[in-house]
Amino acid sequence: MKKANILWIIMEIIFLIIFNVIFFTIGGTDHNASVWISYGFIHFSYSMLILTPKLNRWYKSAAVLGLSLYAISTVCFFVQFIVGLLFILMSLSSIKLALVVQLCIAGLYGILLIANIIANEHTAEAEEKRQNENEYVKSASVKLKYLIDSVKDKEVKKKIEKIYDTVYSSPAKSHCSLEQIEMQILNSIDELVNAVLKEDKGNIIVLLNSLLAVVNERNQKLRKLN
């Protein structure tokens, strides 16, 4: 385990140690049910505060999206801590008020937390979709640019430049039905790279003509879908 992780764990348990030492030193172990209920809710809210960062998916906006979840858990903890502390000091003989109030706070917290997790999941899916849509144009353009810089034959270079311009200017927004043809284009570019390395001009020309046709086909289909 990394040193930083150990330090985080130590920092997280400091509150629990201090709270429990004060609770049992001053109040002892003889408490009525309402006090133990409040004690349990305080520990629950603090546990959720610690666990909240682990609820985030790994996405580019994790820092921003995770902040909203952490803010909700933080507010809930402080509210639950203050309310729980009041009920501990009041030490009511009946559990009804302490249970209902703190259960409502925990329930509201659960609703807000789950709603935000769902919203964050939708944001993450949309972000992932945008990344996938951009991957085809980005990947194909990089490979074709490499070929342009590598090829010396003027005829071949000119054809590659034409395909590069067509791909680079293609719409980044894609469609799930075009996934197969986009994969075919990327595979064809890989075949073209191998042909260039072997200096097989005959095969290079055939691949270039085929590649341009497939790139144009992809763009035409995308325009119809949009």
Biotite code that builds the C-alpha atoms (Angstrom):
import biotite.structure as struc

atoms = struc.array([
    struc.Atom([0.000, 0.000, 0.000], chain_id="A", res_id=1, res_name="MET", atom_name="CA", element="C"),
    struc.Atom([1.296, 3.453, -0.931], chain_id="A", res_id=2, res_name="LYS", atom_name="CA", element="C"),
    struc.Atom([2.374, 5.818, 1.805], chain_id="A", res_id=3, res_name="LYS", atom_name="CA", element="C"),
    struc.Atom([-0.167, 8.420, 0.642], chain_id="A", res_id=4, res_name="ALA", atom_name="CA", element="C"),
    struc.Atom([-3.020, 5.894, 0.949], chain_id="A", res_id=5, res_name="ASN", atom_name="CA", element="C"),
    struc.Atom([-1.948, 4.990, 4.478], chain_id="A", res_id=6, res_name="ILE", atom_name="CA", element="C"),
    struc.Atom([-1.881, 8.675, 5.447], chain_id="A", res_id=7, res_name="LEU", atom_name="CA", element="C"),
    struc.Atom([-5.377, 9.171, 3.995], chain_id="A", res_id=8, res_name="TRP", atom_name="CA", element="C"),
    struc.Atom([-6.692, 6.219, 6.029], chain_id="A", res_id=9, res_name="ILE", atom_name="CA", element="C"),
    struc.Atom([-5.096, 7.588, 9.190], chain_id="A", res_id=10, res_name="ILE", atom_name="CA", element="C"),
    struc.Atom([-6.575, 11.027, 8.549], chain_id="A", res_id=11, res_name="MET", atom_name="CA", element="C"),
    struc.Atom([-10.036, 9.521, 7.959], chain_id="A", res_id=12, res_name="GLU", atom_name="CA", element="C"),
    struc.Atom([-10.089, 7.568, 11.224], chain_id="A", res_id=13, res_name="ILE", atom_name="CA", element="C"),
    struc.Atom([-8.867, 10.471, 13.384], chain_id="A", res_id=14, res_name="ILE", atom_name="CA", element="C"),
    struc.Atom([-12.418, 11.845, 13.701], chain_id="A", res_id=15, res_name="PHE", atom_name="CA", element="C"),
    struc.Atom([-13.804, 8.425, 14.689], chain_id="A", res_id=16, res_name="LEU", atom_name="CA", element="C"),
    struc.Atom([-11.109, 7.980, 17.338], chain_id="A", res_id=17, res_name="ILE", atom_name="CA", element="C"),
    struc.Atom([-11.616, 11.449, 18.837], chain_id="A", res_id=18, res_name="ILE", atom_name="CA", element="C"),
    struc.Atom([-15.426, 11.225, 18.733], chain_id="A", res_id=19, res_name="PHE", atom_name="CA", element="C"),
    struc.Atom([-15.533, 7.783, 20.342], chain_id="A", res_id=20, res_name="ASN", atom_name="CA", element="C"),
    struc.Atom([-12.977, 8.653, 23.024], chain_id="A", res_id=21, res_name="VAL", atom_name="CA", element="C"),
    struc.Atom([-14.982, 11.758, 24.012], chain_id="A", res_id=22, res_name="ILE", atom_name="CA", element="C"),
    struc.Atom([-18.324, 9.900, 23.769], chain_id="A", res_id=23, res_name="PHE", atom_name="CA", element="C"),
    struc.Atom([-17.317, 7.003, 26.017], chain_id="A", res_id=24, res_name="PHE", atom_name="CA", element="C"),
    struc.Atom([-15.085, 9.025, 28.369], chain_id="A", res_id=25, res_name="THR", atom_name="CA", element="C"),
    struc.Atom([-17.730, 11.627, 29.171], chain_id="A", res_id=26, res_name="ILE", atom_name="CA", element="C"),
    struc.Atom([-20.895, 9.585, 28.743], chain_id="A", res_id=27, res_name="GLY", atom_name="CA", element="C"),
    struc.Atom([-19.733, 6.080, 29.502], chain_id="A", res_id=28, res_name="GLY", atom_name="CA", element="C"),
    struc.Atom([-21.460, 3.058, 28.019], chain_id="A", res_id=29, res_name="THR", atom_name="CA", element="C"),
    struc.Atom([-24.835, 3.283, 29.727], chain_id="A", res_id=30, res_name="ASP", atom_name="CA", element="C"),
    struc.Atom([-27.134, 5.101, 27.283], chain_id="A", res_id=31, res_name="HIS", atom_name="CA", element="C"),
    struc.Atom([-30.749, 4.817, 26.244], chain_id="A", res_id=32, res_name="ASN", atom_name="CA", element="C"),
    struc.Atom([-31.851, 3.763, 22.761], chain_id="A", res_id=33, res_name="ALA", atom_name="CA", element="C"),
    struc.Atom([-32.255, 7.286, 21.337], chain_id="A", res_id=34, res_name="SER", atom_name="CA", element="C"),
    struc.Atom([-28.586, 8.035, 22.089], chain_id="A", res_id=35, res_name="VAL", atom_name="CA", element="C"),
    struc.Atom([-27.393, 4.833, 20.416], chain_id="A", res_id=36, res_name="TRP", atom_name="CA", element="C"),
    struc.Atom([-29.568, 5.588, 17.374], chain_id="A", res_id=37, res_name="ILE", atom_name="CA", element="C"),
    struc.Atom([-27.964, 9.026, 17.071], chain_id="A", res_id=38, res_name="SER", atom_name="CA", element="C"),
    struc.Atom([-24.533, 7.474, 17.593], chain_id="A", res_id=39, res_name="TYR", atom_name="CA", element="C"),
    struc.Atom([-25.230, 5.048, 14.735], chain_id="A", res_id=40, res_name="GLY", atom_name="CA", element="C"),
    struc.Atom([-26.489, 7.720, 12.318], chain_id="A", res_id=41, res_name="PHE", atom_name="CA", element="C"),
    struc.Atom([-23.397, 9.877, 12.943], chain_id="A", res_id=42, res_name="ILE", atom_name="CA", element="C"),
    struc.Atom([-21.145, 6.943, 12.108], chain_id="A", res_id=43, res_name="HIS", atom_name="CA", element="C"),
    struc.Atom([-23.269, 6.092, 9.052], chain_id="A", res_id=44, res_name="PHE", atom_name="CA", element="C"),
    struc.Atom([-23.031, 9.631, 7.643], chain_id="A", res_id=45, res_name="SER", atom_name="CA", element="C"),
    struc.Atom([-19.271, 9.750, 8.249], chain_id="A", res_id=46, res_name="TYR", atom_name="CA", element="C"),
    struc.Atom([-18.811, 6.352, 6.581], chain_id="A", res_id=47, res_name="SER", atom_name="CA", element="C"),
    struc.Atom([-20.700, 7.607, 3.522], chain_id="A", res_id=48, res_name="MET", atom_name="CA", element="C"),
    struc.Atom([-18.498, 10.717, 3.457], chain_id="A", res_id=49, res_name="LEU", atom_name="CA", element="C"),
    struc.Atom([-15.418, 8.472, 3.279], chain_id="A", res_id=50, res_name="ILE", atom_name="CA", element="C"),
    struc.Atom([-16.939, 6.100, 0.699], chain_id="A", res_id=51, res_name="LEU", atom_name="CA", element="C"),
    struc.Atom([-18.331, 8.792, -1.629], chain_id="A", res_id=52, res_name="THR", atom_name="CA", element="C"),
    struc.Atom([-15.110, 9.291, -3.686], chain_id="A", res_id=53, res_name="PRO", atom_name="CA", element="C"),
    struc.Atom([-15.219, 5.581, -4.554], chain_id="A", res_id=54, res_name="LYS", atom_name="CA", element="C"),
    struc.Atom([-18.675, 5.954, -6.120], chain_id="A", res_id=55, res_name="LEU", atom_name="CA", element="C"),
    struc.Atom([-17.307, 7.865, -9.109], chain_id="A", res_id=56, res_name="ASN", atom_name="CA", element="C"),
    struc.Atom([-16.654, 6.280, -12.462], chain_id="A", res_id=57, res_name="ARG", atom_name="CA", element="C"),
    struc.Atom([-13.317, 7.141, -14.087], chain_id="A", res_id=58, res_name="TRP", atom_name="CA", element="C"),
    struc.Atom([-14.059, 9.832, -16.647], chain_id="A", res_id=59, res_name="TYR", atom_name="CA", element="C"),
    struc.Atom([-12.489, 13.112, -17.645], chain_id="A", res_id=60, res_name="LYS", atom_name="CA", element="C"),
    struc.Atom([-14.991, 15.124, -15.638], chain_id="A", res_id=61, res_name="SER", atom_name="CA", element="C"),
    struc.Atom([-14.623, 12.943, -12.541], chain_id="A", res_id=62, res_name="ALA", atom_name="CA", element="C"),
    struc.Atom([-13.108, 15.784, -10.511], chain_id="A", res_id=63, res_name="ALA", atom_name="CA", element="C"),
    struc.Atom([-16.054, 18.076, -11.281], chain_id="A", res_id=64, res_name="VAL", atom_name="CA", element="C"),
    struc.Atom([-18.802, 15.457, -11.091], chain_id="A", res_id=65, res_name="LEU", atom_name="CA", element="C"),
    struc.Atom([-17.322, 13.821, -8.010], chain_id="A", res_id=66, res_name="GLY", atom_name="CA", element="C"),
    struc.Atom([-17.247, 17.198, -6.269], chain_id="A", res_id=67, res_name="LEU", atom_name="CA", element="C"),
    struc.Atom([-21.049, 17.421, -6.359], chain_id="A", res_id=68, res_name="SER", atom_name="CA", element="C"),
    struc.Atom([-21.382, 13.981, -4.722], chain_id="A", res_id=69, res_name="LEU", atom_name="CA", element="C"),
    struc.Atom([-18.786, 14.842, -2.101], chain_id="A", res_id=70, res_name="TYR", atom_name="CA", element="C"),
    struc.Atom([-20.540, 18.155, -1.361], chain_id="A", res_id=71, res_name="ALA", atom_name="CA", element="C"),
    struc.Atom([-23.824, 16.328, -0.745], chain_id="A", res_id=72, res_name="ILE", atom_name="CA", element="C"),
    struc.Atom([-22.140, 13.805, 1.572], chain_id="A", res_id=73, res_name="SER", atom_name="CA", element="C"),
    struc.Atom([-20.293, 16.586, 3.407], chain_id="A", res_id=74, res_name="THR", atom_name="CA", element="C"),
    struc.Atom([-23.469, 18.604, 4.042], chain_id="A", res_id=75, res_name="VAL", atom_name="CA", element="C"),
    struc.Atom([-25.304, 15.460, 5.140], chain_id="A", res_id=76, res_name="CYS", atom_name="CA", element="C"),
    struc.Atom([-22.542, 14.554, 7.573], chain_id="A", res_id=77, res_name="PHE", atom_name="CA", element="C"),
    struc.Atom([-22.472, 17.970, 9.235], chain_id="A", res_id=78, res_name="PHE", atom_name="CA", element="C"),
    struc.Atom([-26.278, 18.102, 9.472], chain_id="A", res_id=79, res_name="VAL", atom_name="CA", element="C"),
    struc.Atom([-26.451, 14.548, 10.804], chain_id="A", res_id=80, res_name="GLN", atom_name="CA", element="C"),
    struc.Atom([-23.589, 15.229, 13.230], chain_id="A", res_id=81, res_name="PHE", atom_name="CA", element="C"),
    struc.Atom([-25.188, 18.379, 14.681], chain_id="A", res_id=82, res_name="ILE", atom_name="CA", element="C"),
    struc.Atom([-28.669, 16.816, 14.896], chain_id="A", res_id=83, res_name="VAL", atom_name="CA", element="C"),
    struc.Atom([-27.278, 13.581, 16.316], chain_id="A", res_id=84, res_name="GLY", atom_name="CA", element="C"),
    struc.Atom([-25.206, 15.475, 18.875], chain_id="A", res_id=85, res_name="LEU", atom_name="CA", element="C"),
    struc.Atom([-28.319, 17.363, 20.023], chain_id="A", res_id=86, res_name="LEU", atom_name="CA", element="C"),
    struc.Atom([-30.234, 14.128, 20.499], chain_id="A", res_id=87, res_name="PHE", atom_name="CA", element="C"),
    struc.Atom([-27.280, 12.603, 22.379], chain_id="A", res_id=88, res_name="ILE", atom_name="CA", element="C"),
    struc.Atom([-27.213, 15.588, 24.751], chain_id="A", res_id=89, res_name="LEU", atom_name="CA", element="C"),
    struc.Atom([-31.027, 15.507, 25.124], chain_id="A", res_id=90, res_name="MET", atom_name="CA", element="C"),
    struc.Atom([-30.957, 11.740, 25.817], chain_id="A", res_id=91, res_name="SER", atom_name="CA", element="C"),
    struc.Atom([-34.676, 11.318, 25.190], chain_id="A", res_id=92, res_name="LEU", atom_name="CA", element="C"),
    struc.Atom([-36.390, 8.337, 26.746], chain_id="A", res_id=93, res_name="SER", atom_name="CA", element="C"),
    struc.Atom([-38.411, 7.719, 23.579], chain_id="A", res_id=94, res_name="SER", atom_name="CA", element="C"),
    struc.Atom([-36.726, 6.767, 20.326], chain_id="A", res_id=95, res_name="ILE", atom_name="CA", element="C"),
    struc.Atom([-39.496, 8.092, 18.070], chain_id="A", res_id=96, res_name="LYS", atom_name="CA", element="C"),
    struc.Atom([-38.315, 11.690, 17.536], chain_id="A", res_id=97, res_name="LEU", atom_name="CA", element="C"),
    struc.Atom([-34.622, 10.814, 17.199], chain_id="A", res_id=98, res_name="ALA", atom_name="CA", element="C"),
    struc.Atom([-35.337, 7.945, 14.790], chain_id="A", res_id=99, res_name="LEU", atom_name="CA", element="C"),
    struc.Atom([-37.839, 9.798, 12.578], chain_id="A", res_id=100, res_name="VAL", atom_name="CA", element="C"),
    struc.Atom([-35.780, 13.006, 12.251], chain_id="A", res_id=101, res_name="VAL", atom_name="CA", element="C"),
    struc.Atom([-32.474, 11.282, 11.514], chain_id="A", res_id=102, res_name="GLN", atom_name="CA", element="C"),
    struc.Atom([-34.109, 8.704, 9.244], chain_id="A", res_id=103, res_name="LEU", atom_name="CA", element="C"),
    struc.Atom([-35.647, 11.550, 7.203], chain_id="A", res_id=104, res_name="CYS", atom_name="CA", element="C"),
    struc.Atom([-32.234, 13.224, 6.904], chain_id="A", res_id=105, res_name="ILE", atom_name="CA", element="C"),
    struc.Atom([-30.636, 9.942, 5.794], chain_id="A", res_id=106, res_name="ALA", atom_name="CA", element="C"),
    struc.Atom([-33.497, 9.291, 3.351], chain_id="A", res_id=107, res_name="GLY", atom_name="CA", element="C"),
    struc.Atom([-33.195, 12.751, 1.785], chain_id="A", res_id=108, res_name="LEU", atom_name="CA", element="C"),
    struc.Atom([-29.449, 12.255, 1.526], chain_id="A", res_id=109, res_name="TYR", atom_name="CA", element="C"),
    struc.Atom([-29.932, 8.889, -0.195], chain_id="A", res_id=110, res_name="GLY", atom_name="CA", element="C"),
    struc.Atom([-32.342, 10.369, -2.749], chain_id="A", res_id=111, res_name="ILE", atom_name="CA", element="C"),
    struc.Atom([-30.017, 13.286, -3.552], chain_id="A", res_id=112, res_name="LEU", atom_name="CA", element="C"),
    struc.Atom([-26.968, 11.033, -3.772], chain_id="A", res_id=113, res_name="LEU", atom_name="CA", element="C"),
    struc.Atom([-28.606, 8.448, -6.058], chain_id="A", res_id=114, res_name="ILE", atom_name="CA", element="C"),
    struc.Atom([-30.108, 11.165, -8.279], chain_id="A", res_id=115, res_name="ALA", atom_name="CA", element="C"),
    struc.Atom([-26.677, 12.758, -8.705], chain_id="A", res_id=116, res_name="ASN", atom_name="CA", element="C"),
    struc.Atom([-25.009, 9.399, -9.388], chain_id="A", res_id=117, res_name="ILE", atom_name="CA", element="C"),
    struc.Atom([-27.576, 8.711, -12.143], chain_id="A", res_id=118, res_name="ILE", atom_name="CA", element="C"),
    struc.Atom([-27.004, 12.178, -13.620], chain_id="A", res_id=119, res_name="ALA", atom_name="CA", element="C"),
    struc.Atom([-23.240, 11.651, -13.497], chain_id="A", res_id=120, res_name="ASN", atom_name="CA", element="C"),
    struc.Atom([-23.594, 8.280, -15.221], chain_id="A", res_id=121, res_name="GLU", atom_name="CA", element="C"),
    struc.Atom([-25.515, 9.919, -18.053], chain_id="A", res_id=122, res_name="HIS", atom_name="CA", element="C"),
    struc.Atom([-22.813, 12.583, -18.323], chain_id="A", res_id=123, res_name="THR", atom_name="CA", element="C"),
    struc.Atom([-20.096, 9.913, -18.355], chain_id="A", res_id=124, res_name="ALA", atom_name="CA", element="C"),
    struc.Atom([-21.884, 7.930, -21.077], chain_id="A", res_id=125, res_name="GLU", atom_name="CA", element="C"),
    struc.Atom([-22.277, 11.063, -23.193], chain_id="A", res_id=126, res_name="ALA", atom_name="CA", element="C"),
    struc.Atom([-18.602, 11.883, -22.690], chain_id="A", res_id=127, res_name="GLU", atom_name="CA", element="C"),
    struc.Atom([-17.587, 8.337, -23.619], chain_id="A", res_id=128, res_name="GLU", atom_name="CA", element="C"),
    struc.Atom([-19.777, 8.520, -26.727], chain_id="A", res_id=129, res_name="LYS", atom_name="CA", element="C"),
    struc.Atom([-18.129, 11.791, -27.800], chain_id="A", res_id=130, res_name="ARG", atom_name="CA", element="C"),
    struc.Atom([-14.692, 10.225, -27.330], chain_id="A", res_id=131, res_name="GLN", atom_name="CA", element="C"),
    struc.Atom([-15.664, 7.230, -29.464], chain_id="A", res_id=132, res_name="ASN", atom_name="CA", element="C"),
    struc.Atom([-17.101, 9.493, -32.148], chain_id="A", res_id=133, res_name="GLU", atom_name="CA", element="C"),
    struc.Atom([-13.869, 11.478, -32.328], chain_id="A", res_id=134, res_name="ASN", atom_name="CA", element="C"),
    struc.Atom([-11.642, 8.394, -32.292], chain_id="A", res_id=135, res_name="GLU", atom_name="CA", element="C"),
    struc.Atom([-12.199, 7.441, -35.942], chain_id="A", res_id=136, res_name="TYR", atom_name="CA", element="C"),
    struc.Atom([-11.242, 10.834, -37.414], chain_id="A", res_id=137, res_name="VAL", atom_name="CA", element="C"),
    struc.Atom([-8.382, 11.321, -34.968], chain_id="A", res_id=138, res_name="LYS", atom_name="CA", element="C"),
    struc.Atom([-6.859, 7.868, -35.424], chain_id="A", res_id=139, res_name="SER", atom_name="CA", element="C"),
    struc.Atom([-7.249, 7.780, -39.206], chain_id="A", res_id=140, res_name="ALA", atom_name="CA", element="C"),
    struc.Atom([-5.847, 11.293, -39.622], chain_id="A", res_id=141, res_name="SER", atom_name="CA", element="C"),
    struc.Atom([-2.753, 10.530, -37.541], chain_id="A", res_id=142, res_name="VAL", atom_name="CA", element="C"),
    struc.Atom([-1.978, 7.386, -39.531], chain_id="A", res_id=143, res_name="LYS", atom_name="CA", element="C"),
    struc.Atom([-2.509, 9.082, -42.893], chain_id="A", res_id=144, res_name="LEU", atom_name="CA", element="C"),
    struc.Atom([-0.353, 12.041, -41.859], chain_id="A", res_id=145, res_name="LYS", atom_name="CA", element="C"),
    struc.Atom([2.415, 9.598, -41.015], chain_id="A", res_id=146, res_name="TYR", atom_name="CA", element="C"),
    struc.Atom([2.099, 8.065, -44.488], chain_id="A", res_id=147, res_name="LEU", atom_name="CA", element="C"),
    struc.Atom([2.242, 11.469, -46.176], chain_id="A", res_id=148, res_name="ILE", atom_name="CA", element="C"),
    struc.Atom([5.504, 12.229, -44.383], chain_id="A", res_id=149, res_name="ASP", atom_name="CA", element="C"),
    struc.Atom([6.917, 8.769, -45.173], chain_id="A", res_id=150, res_name="SER", atom_name="CA", element="C"),
    struc.Atom([6.082, 8.386, -48.872], chain_id="A", res_id=151, res_name="VAL", atom_name="CA", element="C"),
    struc.Atom([8.415, 9.822, -51.515], chain_id="A", res_id=152, res_name="LYS", atom_name="CA", element="C"),
    struc.Atom([6.502, 8.811, -54.647], chain_id="A", res_id=153, res_name="ASP", atom_name="CA", element="C"),
    struc.Atom([4.630, 11.936, -55.821], chain_id="A", res_id=154, res_name="LYS", atom_name="CA", element="C"),
    struc.Atom([1.662, 10.049, -57.280], chain_id="A", res_id=155, res_name="GLU", atom_name="CA", element="C"),
    struc.Atom([1.153, 8.023, -54.120], chain_id="A", res_id=156, res_name="VAL", atom_name="CA", element="C"),
    struc.Atom([1.681, 11.064, -51.868], chain_id="A", res_id=157, res_name="LYS", atom_name="CA", element="C"),
    struc.Atom([-0.945, 13.026, -53.800], chain_id="A", res_id=158, res_name="LYS", atom_name="CA", element="C"),
    struc.Atom([-3.525, 10.255, -53.425], chain_id="A", res_id=159, res_name="LYS", atom_name="CA", element="C"),
    struc.Atom([-2.811, 9.898, -49.714], chain_id="A", res_id=160, res_name="ILE", atom_name="CA", element="C"),
    struc.Atom([-3.143, 13.661, -49.250], chain_id="A", res_id=161, res_name="GLU", atom_name="CA", element="C"),
    struc.Atom([-6.548, 13.537, -50.941], chain_id="A", res_id=162, res_name="LYS", atom_name="CA", element="C"),
    struc.Atom([-7.730, 10.782, -48.603], chain_id="A", res_id=163, res_name="ILE", atom_name="CA", element="C"),
    struc.Atom([-6.260, 12.619, -45.624], chain_id="A", res_id=164, res_name="TYR", atom_name="CA", element="C"),
    struc.Atom([-8.148, 15.812, -46.514], chain_id="A", res_id=165, res_name="ASP", atom_name="CA", element="C"),
    struc.Atom([-11.370, 13.822, -46.932], chain_id="A", res_id=166, res_name="THR", atom_name="CA", element="C"),
    struc.Atom([-10.972, 12.060, -43.578], chain_id="A", res_id=167, res_name="VAL", atom_name="CA", element="C"),
    struc.Atom([-9.776, 15.150, -41.706], chain_id="A", res_id=168, res_name="TYR", atom_name="CA", element="C"),
    struc.Atom([-12.757, 17.170, -42.911], chain_id="A", res_id=169, res_name="SER", atom_name="CA", element="C"),
    struc.Atom([-15.196, 14.340, -42.168], chain_id="A", res_id=170, res_name="SER", atom_name="CA", element="C"),
    struc.Atom([-17.825, 14.948, -39.460], chain_id="A", res_id=171, res_name="PRO", atom_name="CA", element="C"),
    struc.Atom([-16.508, 13.828, -36.068], chain_id="A", res_id=172, res_name="ALA", atom_name="CA", element="C"),
    struc.Atom([-20.024, 12.910, -34.992], chain_id="A", res_id=173, res_name="LYS", atom_name="CA", element="C"),
    struc.Atom([-20.639, 9.306, -35.897], chain_id="A", res_id=174, res_name="SER", atom_name="CA", element="C"),
    struc.Atom([-23.389, 6.703, -35.657], chain_id="A", res_id=175, res_name="HIS", atom_name="CA", element="C"),
    struc.Atom([-23.449, 3.207, -34.198], chain_id="A", res_id=176, res_name="CYS", atom_name="CA", element="C"),
    struc.Atom([-24.407, 1.742, -37.590], chain_id="A", res_id=177, res_name="SER", atom_name="CA", element="C"),
    struc.Atom([-21.132, 3.049, -39.064], chain_id="A", res_id=178, res_name="LEU", atom_name="CA", element="C"),
    struc.Atom([-18.889, 1.323, -36.548], chain_id="A", res_id=179, res_name="GLU", atom_name="CA", element="C"),
    struc.Atom([-18.109, -1.574, -38.908], chain_id="A", res_id=180, res_name="GLN", atom_name="CA", element="C"),
    struc.Atom([-17.220, 0.600, -41.899], chain_id="A", res_id=181, res_name="ILE", atom_name="CA", element="C"),
    struc.Atom([-15.053, 2.879, -39.748], chain_id="A", res_id=182, res_name="GLU", atom_name="CA", element="C"),
    struc.Atom([-13.197, -0.163, -38.434], chain_id="A", res_id=183, res_name="MET", atom_name="CA", element="C"),
    struc.Atom([-12.774, -1.301, -42.045], chain_id="A", res_id=184, res_name="GLN", atom_name="CA", element="C"),
    struc.Atom([-11.232, 2.067, -42.939], chain_id="A", res_id=185, res_name="ILE", atom_name="CA", element="C"),
    struc.Atom([-8.788, 1.903, -40.030], chain_id="A", res_id=186, res_name="LEU", atom_name="CA", element="C"),
    struc.Atom([-7.812, -1.661, -40.963], chain_id="A", res_id=187, res_name="ASN", atom_name="CA", element="C"),
    struc.Atom([-7.309, -0.599, -44.596], chain_id="A", res_id=188, res_name="SER", atom_name="CA", element="C"),
    struc.Atom([-5.008, 2.203, -43.471], chain_id="A", res_id=189, res_name="ILE", atom_name="CA", element="C"),
    struc.Atom([-2.974, -0.360, -41.507], chain_id="A", res_id=190, res_name="ASP", atom_name="CA", element="C"),
    struc.Atom([-2.726, -2.500, -44.654], chain_id="A", res_id=191, res_name="GLU", atom_name="CA", element="C"),
    struc.Atom([-1.642, 0.590, -46.550], chain_id="A", res_id=192, res_name="LEU", atom_name="CA", element="C"),
    struc.Atom([1.097, 1.261, -44.004], chain_id="A", res_id=193, res_name="VAL", atom_name="CA", element="C"),
    struc.Atom([2.430, -2.271, -44.488], chain_id="A", res_id=194, res_name="ASN", atom_name="CA", element="C"),
    struc.Atom([2.302, -1.911, -48.276], chain_id="A", res_id=195, res_name="ALA", atom_name="CA", element="C"),
    struc.Atom([4.238, 1.380, -48.050], chain_id="A", res_id=196, res_name="VAL", atom_name="CA", element="C"),
    struc.Atom([6.878, -0.241, -45.860], chain_id="A", res_id=197, res_name="LEU", atom_name="CA", element="C"),
    struc.Atom([7.252, -3.003, -48.481], chain_id="A", res_id=198, res_name="LYS", atom_name="CA", element="C"),
    struc.Atom([7.287, -0.373, -51.265], chain_id="A", res_id=199, res_name="GLU", atom_name="CA", element="C"),
    struc.Atom([4.666, -2.396, -53.165], chain_id="A", res_id=200, res_name="ASP", atom_name="CA", element="C"),
    struc.Atom([3.379, 0.400, -55.408], chain_id="A", res_id=201, res_name="LYS", atom_name="CA", element="C"),
    struc.Atom([0.890, -1.758, -57.292], chain_id="A", res_id=202, res_name="GLY", atom_name="CA", element="C"),
    struc.Atom([-0.818, -2.839, -54.088], chain_id="A", res_id=203, res_name="ASN", atom_name="CA", element="C"),
    struc.Atom([-0.543, 0.692, -52.687], chain_id="A", res_id=204, res_name="ILE", atom_name="CA", element="C"),
    struc.Atom([-2.531, 2.163, -55.592], chain_id="A", res_id=205, res_name="ILE", atom_name="CA", element="C"),
    struc.Atom([-5.226, -0.524, -55.277], chain_id="A", res_id=206, res_name="VAL", atom_name="CA", element="C"),
    struc.Atom([-5.520, 0.088, -51.530], chain_id="A", res_id=207, res_name="LEU", atom_name="CA", element="C"),
    struc.Atom([-5.656, 3.866, -51.985], chain_id="A", res_id=208, res_name="LEU", atom_name="CA", element="C"),
    struc.Atom([-8.466, 3.690, -54.534], chain_id="A", res_id=209, res_name="ASN", atom_name="CA", element="C"),
    struc.Atom([-10.418, 1.266, -52.360], chain_id="A", res_id=210, res_name="SER", atom_name="CA", element="C"),
    struc.Atom([-9.785, 3.339, -49.247], chain_id="A", res_id=211, res_name="LEU", atom_name="CA", element="C"),
    struc.Atom([-11.000, 6.567, -50.827], chain_id="A", res_id=212, res_name="LEU", atom_name="CA", element="C"),
    struc.Atom([-14.183, 4.848, -51.981], chain_id="A", res_id=213, res_name="ALA", atom_name="CA", element="C"),
    struc.Atom([-14.909, 3.491, -48.483], chain_id="A", res_id=214, res_name="VAL", atom_name="CA", element="C"),
    struc.Atom([-14.172, 6.874, -46.833], chain_id="A", res_id=215, res_name="VAL", atom_name="CA", element="C"),
    struc.Atom([-16.611, 8.597, -49.203], chain_id="A", res_id=216, res_name="ASN", atom_name="CA", element="C"),
    struc.Atom([-19.169, 5.855, -48.593], chain_id="A", res_id=217, res_name="GLU", atom_name="CA", element="C"),
    struc.Atom([-18.905, 6.401, -44.842], chain_id="A", res_id=218, res_name="ARG", atom_name="CA", element="C"),
    struc.Atom([-19.426, 10.146, -45.196], chain_id="A", res_id=219, res_name="ASN", atom_name="CA", element="C"),
    struc.Atom([-22.398, 9.719, -47.526], chain_id="A", res_id=220, res_name="GLN", atom_name="CA", element="C"),
    struc.Atom([-24.090, 7.293, -45.163], chain_id="A", res_id=221, res_name="LYS", atom_name="CA", element="C"),
    struc.Atom([-23.479, 9.652, -42.242], chain_id="A", res_id=222, res_name="LEU", atom_name="CA", element="C"),
    struc.Atom([-25.056, 12.572, -44.130], chain_id="A", res_id=223, res_name="ARG", atom_name="CA", element="C"),
    struc.Atom([-28.165, 10.472, -44.811], chain_id="A", res_id=224, res_name="LYS", atom_name="CA", element="C"),
    struc.Atom([-28.423, 9.485, -41.154], chain_id="A", res_id=225, res_name="LEU", atom_name="CA", element="C"),
    struc.Atom([-28.205, 13.104, -40.047], chain_id="A", res_id=226, res_name="ASN", atom_name="CA", element="C"),
])
